[in-house]
Amino acid sequence: MVLPARQFLDRLIAGDETALAELYDVHGATVLRLALRVTGDWAAAQDITQEVFVYVWEHPSRFDPDRGDLRSWLGVIAHRRAVDWVRRETAHRRRHERTAVDEQDATPGPADLATSSVLHDLVRQAVDALPADQRTAIRLAYFEGHTYRRVADALGIPEGTAKSRLRLALAALGRRLGAEGMP
């Protein structure tokens, strides 16, 4: 028997573990399929499915039945987690590839070091010239490797606001560095 979302919500907020089990029985396979479709990785999809239901257990009040149905909410959470996983894996693969290429390259010569130093200084100055909120978002996302969601969480702002700050900051950096002759 499938209960209305509001009843599930009330039971989850009350700490009813059987409600979570029933929710998993009804929607677990859907969440798993969605995570698998996005990641293409069975183990990752299983981990994401577990993360989704742990999140629901820890934050049941974040679901608003007036804004949509429970299945869609679970799908949104699963999709976001899966996309975050793909981004992390892509970044990890790129770092690994970059490291492998760097190990193959010879030690940079004086001209390479000078160019690198100048570029580093230009980028640092451009980032330092950004407004504080944009500068912090850029540092978290690009220097520390955080996702939009992690940037938003770290700054205590909505994810959309974090994306806007990053977009504005990147546009400002592009203009400034373009004026300096950097592509």
Residue frames relative to the residue before (quaternion, step in Angstrom):
aa qw qx qy qz dx dy dz
M 1.0000 0.0000 0.0000 0.0000 0.00 0.00 0.00
V 0.2493 -0.7694 0.5739 0.1284 3.58 -0.83 0.98
L 0.2843 -0.7681 0.5552 0.1449 3.55 -0.75 1.10
P 0.5792 -0.5509 0.4502 0.3979 3.57 -1.18 0.43
A 0.6567 -0.5536 0.3535 0.3705 3.55 -1.15 0.70
R 0.6408 0.5412 -0.3384 0.4266 3.59 0.92 -0.84
Q 0.6496 0.5045 -0.3207 0.4698 3.60 1.02 -0.76
F 0.6100 0.5266 -0.3458 0.4806 3.60 1.03 -0.75
L 0.6564 0.5276 -0.3035 0.4457 3.52 0.88 -0.99
D 0.6666 0.4981 -0.3085 0.4608 3.59 0.83 -0.94
R 0.6720 0.4929 -0.2981 0.4654 3.58 0.96 -0.83
L 0.6503 0.5074 -0.3217 0.4649 3.60 0.99 -0.79
I 0.6421 0.5149 -0.3232 0.4670 3.57 0.94 -0.85
A 0.6699 0.4875 -0.2885 0.4800 3.58 1.08 -0.71
G 0.5257 -0.6634 0.3970 0.3548 3.61 1.26 -0.10
D 0.3598 0.7435 -0.4828 0.2909 3.58 1.20 0.47
E 0.3126 -0.7886 0.5059 0.1567 3.57 -0.30 1.29
T 0.6086 0.5522 -0.3686 0.4346 3.59 1.07 -0.57
A 0.5866 0.5579 -0.3740 0.4526 3.60 1.13 -0.54
L 0.6424 0.5083 -0.3218 0.4748 3.56 1.00 -0.81
A 0.6465 0.5167 -0.3183 0.4623 3.58 0.95 -0.85
E 0.6561 0.4959 -0.3103 0.4768 3.59 0.97 -0.83
L 0.6278 0.5333 -0.3275 0.4628 3.57 1.00 -0.82
Y 0.6532 0.5019 -0.3059 0.4773 3.57 0.97 -0.87
D 0.6452 0.5296 -0.3271 0.4431 3.59 0.91 -0.88
V 0.7033 0.4615 -0.2645 0.4717 3.58 0.98 -0.84
H 0.8433 0.2290 -0.0666 0.4817 3.60 0.81 -1.00
G 0.4352 0.7366 -0.4431 0.2677 3.61 1.21 -0.17
A 0.6761 0.4931 -0.3036 0.4555 3.59 0.87 -0.90
T 0.6315 0.5307 -0.3323 0.4574 3.59 1.04 -0.74
V 0.6521 0.5045 -0.3056 0.4763 3.57 0.95 -0.91
L 0.6521 0.5178 -0.3116 0.4578 3.59 0.94 -0.88
R 0.6631 0.5022 -0.3113 0.4595 3.61 0.88 -0.90
L 0.6507 0.5134 -0.3177 0.4605 3.57 0.95 -0.84
A 0.6666 0.4903 -0.3007 0.4742 3.59 0.89 -0.91
L 0.6530 0.5081 -0.3138 0.4656 3.59 0.99 -0.78
R 0.6381 0.5270 -0.3282 0.4554 3.58 0.99 -0.80
V 0.6968 0.4646 -0.2802 0.4692 3.62 0.94 -0.83
T 0.7703 0.3854 -0.2007 0.4667 3.59 0.82 -0.98
G 0.2588 -0.7683 0.5367 0.2337 3.56 1.00 -0.79
D 0.6566 0.4707 -0.2861 0.5152 3.57 1.27 0.28
W 0.4319 -0.7418 0.4578 0.2318 3.56 -0.54 1.24
A 0.6823 0.4836 -0.2991 0.4595 3.59 0.81 -0.94
A 0.6450 0.5090 -0.3221 0.4703 3.58 0.97 -0.81
A 0.6451 0.5253 -0.3215 0.4523 3.59 0.96 -0.85
Q 0.6403 0.5096 -0.3238 0.4749 3.58 1.02 -0.76
D 0.6503 0.5116 -0.3113 0.4673 3.58 0.96 -0.88
I 0.6577 0.5115 -0.3051 0.4612 3.57 0.94 -0.90
T 0.6244 0.5353 -0.3349 0.4598 3.58 0.99 -0.81
Q 0.6527 0.4968 -0.3091 0.4812 3.55 0.96 -0.87
E 0.6464 0.5242 -0.3222 0.4511 3.60 0.93 -0.86
V 0.6326 0.5420 -0.3361 0.4394 3.58 0.97 -0.84
F 0.7302 0.4283 -0.2578 0.4657 3.58 0.79 -0.97
V 0.5804 0.5304 -0.3788 0.4882 3.59 1.16 -0.45
Y 0.6321 0.5297 -0.3247 0.4632 3.58 0.98 -0.85
V 0.6519 0.5069 -0.3149 0.4678 3.59 0.90 -0.91
W 0.6542 0.5147 -0.3116 0.4582 3.58 0.95 -0.85
E 0.7270 0.4399 -0.2411 0.4687 3.57 0.93 -0.90
H 0.8079 0.1922 -0.0756 0.5520 3.61 1.13 -0.61
P 0.0723 0.8442 -0.5301 0.0340 3.63 0.76 0.88
S 0.6400 0.5542 -0.3382 0.4110 3.59 1.05 -0.60
R 0.5479 0.6133 -0.4052 0.3994 3.61 1.22 -0.12
F 0.5972 0.5284 -0.3684 0.4779 3.57 1.26 -0.22
D 0.1042 -0.7801 0.6159 0.0356 3.56 -0.91 0.98
P 0.3182 -0.7880 0.4937 0.1846 3.60 -0.25 1.21
D 0.6057 0.5604 -0.3613 0.4342 3.59 1.17 -0.39
R 0.6932 0.4781 -0.2723 0.4655 3.60 1.20 -0.45
G 0.7987 -0.1621 0.1174 0.5675 3.59 1.17 -0.33
D 0.5914 -0.5800 0.4136 0.3778 3.52 -1.28 0.03
L 0.6822 -0.5303 0.3490 0.3627 3.51 -1.30 0.53
R 0.6319 0.5429 -0.3299 0.4440 3.58 0.98 -0.83
S 0.6610 0.5004 -0.3038 0.4694 3.59 0.95 -0.87
W 0.6355 0.5307 -0.3251 0.4569 3.58 0.97 -0.87
L 0.6543 0.4960 -0.3068 0.4814 3.58 0.93 -0.88
G 0.6414 0.5323 -0.3152 0.4537 3.58 1.03 -0.80
V 0.6417 0.5148 -0.3215 0.4689 3.57 0.99 -0.80
I 0.6500 0.5032 -0.3186 0.4720 3.58 0.92 -0.89
A 0.6685 0.5024 -0.3008 0.4585 3.59 0.87 -0.96
H 0.6559 0.5113 -0.3200 0.4538 3.59 0.90 -0.87
R 0.6604 0.5059 -0.3152 0.4567 3.60 0.89 -0.89
R 0.6621 0.4975 -0.3088 0.4678 3.57 0.92 -0.88
A 0.6575 0.5105 -0.3091 0.4600 3.59 0.97 -0.84
V 0.6467 0.5008 -0.3200 0.4781 3.59 0.96 -0.81
D 0.6208 0.5272 -0.3384 0.4713 3.60 1.00 -0.77
W 0.6416 0.5192 -0.3239 0.4625 3.59 0.97 -0.83
V 0.6505 0.5099 -0.3151 0.4665 3.59 0.92 -0.91
R 0.6495 0.5158 -0.3198 0.4581 3.59 0.93 -0.85
R 0.6528 0.5078 -0.3131 0.4669 3.59 0.94 -0.89
E 0.6710 0.4957 -0.2988 0.4633 3.57 0.92 -0.90
T 0.6385 0.5168 -0.3234 0.4698 3.58 0.99 -0.79
A 0.6582 0.4948 -0.3071 0.4771 3.58 0.93 -0.89
H 0.6415 0.5188 -0.3239 0.4631 3.58 0.98 -0.82
R 0.6587 0.5043 -0.3073 0.4663 3.58 0.93 -0.89
R 0.6545 0.5081 -0.3166 0.4619 3.59 0.95 -0.84
R 0.6370 0.5143 -0.3302 0.4698 3.58 0.98 -0.81
H 0.6508 0.5175 -0.3094 0.4615 3.54 0.97 -0.89
E 0.6648 0.4922 -0.3029 0.4733 3.59 0.93 -0.89
R 0.6446 0.5202 -0.3176 0.4616 3.57 0.98 -0.84
T 0.6446 0.5168 -0.3123 0.4689 3.56 0.99 -0.84
A 0.6505 0.5125 -0.3177 0.4618 3.56 0.97 -0.85
V 0.6574 0.4891 -0.3078 0.4836 3.60 0.96 -0.84
D 0.6457 0.5302 -0.3221 0.4452 3.58 0.94 -0.87
E 0.6553 0.5128 -0.3156 0.4561 3.56 1.01 -0.79
Q 0.6598 0.5037 -0.3032 0.4680 3.58 1.14 -0.63
D 0.6262 0.5499 -0.3364 0.4387 3.57 1.10 -0.67
A 0.5032 -0.6194 0.5080 0.3242 3.52 -1.23 0.58
T 0.6634 -0.4626 0.3887 0.4414 3.54 -1.28 0.20
P 0.4887 -0.6833 0.4443 0.3112 3.59 -0.81 0.92
G 0.4570 -0.6862 0.5028 0.2599 3.51 -1.13 0.72
P 0.7376 -0.4192 0.2874 0.4446 3.57 -1.28 0.08
A 0.6457 0.5176 -0.3322 0.4526 3.61 0.96 -0.78
D 0.6449 0.5135 -0.3182 0.4681 3.58 1.00 -0.83
L 0.6607 0.5085 -0.3051 0.4602 3.56 0.96 -0.87
A 0.6514 0.5110 -0.3152 0.4639 3.58 0.97 -0.82
T 0.6550 0.5038 -0.3086 0.4710 3.58 0.93 -0.91
S 0.6535 0.5196 -0.3055 0.4578 3.55 0.92 -0.92
S 0.6532 0.5191 -0.3071 0.4578 3.55 0.96 -0.86
V 0.6525 0.5038 -0.3093 0.4741 3.58 0.96 -0.87
L 0.6597 0.5046 -0.3076 0.4642 3.60 0.91 -0.92
H 0.6313 0.5361 -0.3210 0.4593 3.55 0.98 -0.89
D 0.6763 0.4918 -0.2934 0.4633 3.57 0.87 -0.92
L 0.6497 0.5172 -0.3215 0.4550 3.60 0.95 -0.84
V 0.6663 0.4894 -0.2988 0.4767 3.57 0.93 -0.90
R 0.6456 0.5186 -0.3213 0.4594 3.59 0.91 -0.89
Q 0.6686 0.4919 -0.3034 0.4679 3.59 0.90 -0.89
A 0.6483 0.5143 -0.3185 0.4623 3.58 0.99 -0.81
V 0.6549 0.4883 -0.3100 0.4865 3.59 0.97 -0.82
D 0.6567 0.5178 -0.3133 0.4500 3.60 0.93 -0.85
A 0.6634 0.5174 -0.3016 0.4485 3.60 1.13 -0.60
L 0.5192 0.6404 -0.4194 0.3800 3.61 1.23 -0.23
P 0.5896 -0.5200 0.4546 0.4187 3.58 -1.23 0.35
A 0.6717 -0.5522 0.3171 0.3785 3.59 -1.07 0.74
D 0.6815 0.4916 -0.3157 0.4407 3.62 0.85 -0.87
Q 0.6603 0.4833 -0.3031 0.4885 3.60 1.03 -0.76
R 0.6295 0.5448 -0.3296 0.4453 3.58 0.97 -0.87
T 0.6643 0.4992 -0.3039 0.4660 3.59 0.91 -0.90
A 0.6546 0.5106 -0.3154 0.4596 3.59 0.93 -0.87
I 0.6459 0.5126 -0.3191 0.4672 3.61 0.96 -0.86
R 0.6631 0.5075 -0.3186 0.4486 3.59 0.85 -0.88
L 0.6640 0.4989 -0.3097 0.4629 3.58 0.94 -0.85
A 0.7308 0.4484 -0.2497 0.4501 3.58 0.84 -0.98
Y 0.8234 0.3003 -0.1342 0.4624 3.57 0.71 -1.04
F 0.7226 0.3953 -0.2653 0.5013 3.59 1.05 -0.52
E 0.7590 0.3228 -0.1892 0.5329 3.58 1.16 -0.60
G 0.4720 -0.7399 0.3907 0.2777 3.59 1.31 0.02
H 0.3747 0.7396 -0.4881 0.2726 3.61 1.11 0.52
T 0.4798 -0.6300 0.5264 0.3096 3.56 -1.22 0.56
Y 0.7014 -0.4226 0.3393 0.4630 3.58 -1.30 0.15
R 0.6637 0.5208 -0.3056 0.4415 3.55 0.89 -0.97
R 0.6783 0.4868 -0.2986 0.4624 3.58 0.92 -0.87
V 0.6032 0.5342 -0.3467 0.4803 3.58 1.11 -0.71
A 0.6602 0.5104 -0.3059 0.4583 3.57 0.88 -0.96
D 0.6624 0.5029 -0.3056 0.4636 3.58 0.91 -0.91
A 0.6692 0.5116 -0.3044 0.4446 3.58 0.90 -0.92
L 0.7419 0.3922 -0.2152 0.4994 3.58 1.04 -0.77
G 0.4113 -0.7305 0.4583 0.2953 3.58 1.27 -0.16
I 0.5459 0.5853 -0.3977 0.4486 3.56 1.09 0.80
P 0.6133 -0.5319 0.4081 0.4176 3.61 -1.21 0.30
E 0.6320 -0.5573 0.3884 0.3730 3.56 -1.19 0.61
G 0.6314 0.5410 -0.3280 0.4484 3.60 1.02 -0.75
T 0.6348 0.5145 -0.3214 0.4786 3.57 1.07 -0.74
A 0.6318 0.5215 -0.3334 0.4666 3.58 0.99 -0.78
K 0.6453 0.5131 -0.3206 0.4664 3.60 0.95 -0.84
S 0.6532 0.5167 -0.3148 0.4552 3.58 0.96 -0.87
R 0.6505 0.5130 -0.3210 0.4589 3.57 0.93 -0.87
L 0.6690 0.4941 -0.3020 0.4660 3.55 0.93 -0.87
R 0.6456 0.5175 -0.3235 0.4592 3.59 0.96 -0.83
L 0.6606 0.4923 -0.3042 0.4782 3.60 0.94 -0.88
A 0.6584 0.5126 -0.3111 0.4549 3.58 0.95 -0.86
L 0.6629 0.5004 -0.3121 0.4612 3.59 0.91 -0.85
A 0.6309 0.5202 -0.3346 0.4684 3.58 1.02 -0.75
A 0.6619 0.4972 -0.3057 0.4703 3.59 0.95 -0.87
L 0.6417 0.5116 -0.3227 0.4716 3.59 0.99 -0.80
G 0.6409 0.5347 -0.3205 0.4479 3.57 0.97 -0.85
R 0.6604 0.4952 -0.3101 0.4716 3.57 0.95 -0.87
R 0.6901 0.4859 -0.2949 0.4480 3.57 0.82 -0.97
L 0.7044 0.4512 -0.2760 0.4735 3.58 0.81 -0.95
G 0.5994 0.5476 -0.3545 0.4639 3.59 1.14 -0.60
A 0.6406 0.5165 -0.3119 0.4749 3.56 1.06 -0.76
E 0.6623 0.4826 -0.2877 0.4957 3.57 1.23 -0.53
G 0.5845 -0.6091 0.3604 0.3968 3.58 1.29 0.03
M 0.5166 0.6097 -0.4431 0.4062 3.58 1.21 0.25
P 0.4918 -0.6754 0.4572 0.3049 3.61 -0.95 0.79
